[in-house]
Amino acid sequence: MQSLHVNGYDMPYLDVGKAKAGPPLVCVHGSLNDFRVWGCVLGPLSQRHRLICVSLRHFFPAQWDGRSDTYSISQHVDDVIAFIEKLDTGPIDLMGHSRGGHICFRVAQMRPDLLRRLILAEPGGELDASLDPDYKGGPSPLLARFTASAEKIAAGDVDGGLAVFVDTLEGAGTWPRLPAMVKQNLRDNAYTLIGQVRDNRPPFSKADAESILMPTLFILGGRTKGLLPKVLHALAAHVPYSRTAVIENTTHPMFEQAPQKYSEVVLDFLAS
């Protein structure tokens, strides 16, 4: 593990693969995760690319109690931008999953000069009225469930809160079936959810999508249900130079469930 000092924070990261294999692929994890989540695809992806996997502010290996008002999506976007600038490699390829996909989307909006290609695996967020004909305003049902999860965690019931979070995304009864290592990684980052539900992140708009002008790959789990596929398809329909890949028989953590197929899709895109 290494770190770069950005915006007053030592951002930890893993740096693996071919140092001279073209632009590095910077990977940004999603909610309740950290750089370890990419472990199952490090092998196949690093055979052809240099991978740099970051842990965002307040995530493992940091320990945060969720009490200070120092967690926001805008801060994480600023941190990723500063990190890429400090790498000083020229334009990079950027990949984000879930909330990390939302962060990468905003980085692409704000600093397209820093990116060559963009990969968004089920980016998290909400849609505004320009992308969603059913838009009613206010928090989404998904955010309401995450808030209930965060409240349990804040009250000290970490596993109970994580069960609500995981079962919301993957279906009732998923939490008890998760491998012990996956559960521990979620516990290590549990208190970040308290900050996340205060994010007040702006919803995606049609103008946002149309502003993403670099080649973009959207990746969808074939069995993912709910808001995430709706967001992905709405964005993909309006990002000018986009394509969508579906990883069959997977859900939201698609690169953990089908690492070889996921890696093939990413490598094909980066080589095209």
Secondary structure, DSSP 8 states (H G I E B T S, - for coil): -EEEEETTEEEEEEEEE-TTSSS-EEEE--TT--GGGGHHHHHHHHTTSEEEEE--TTSTTS---S-SS---HHHHHHHHHHHHHHH-SSSEEEEEETHHHHHHHHHHHH-GGGEEEEEEES----B-TTT-TT---S--HHHHHHHHHHHHHHTT-HHHHHHHHHHHHH-TT-GGGS-HHHHHHHHHTTTHHHHHTT-----B-HHHHHT--S-EEEEEETT--SHHHHHHHHHHTTSTTEEEEEETT--SSHHHHSHHHHHHHHHHHHH-
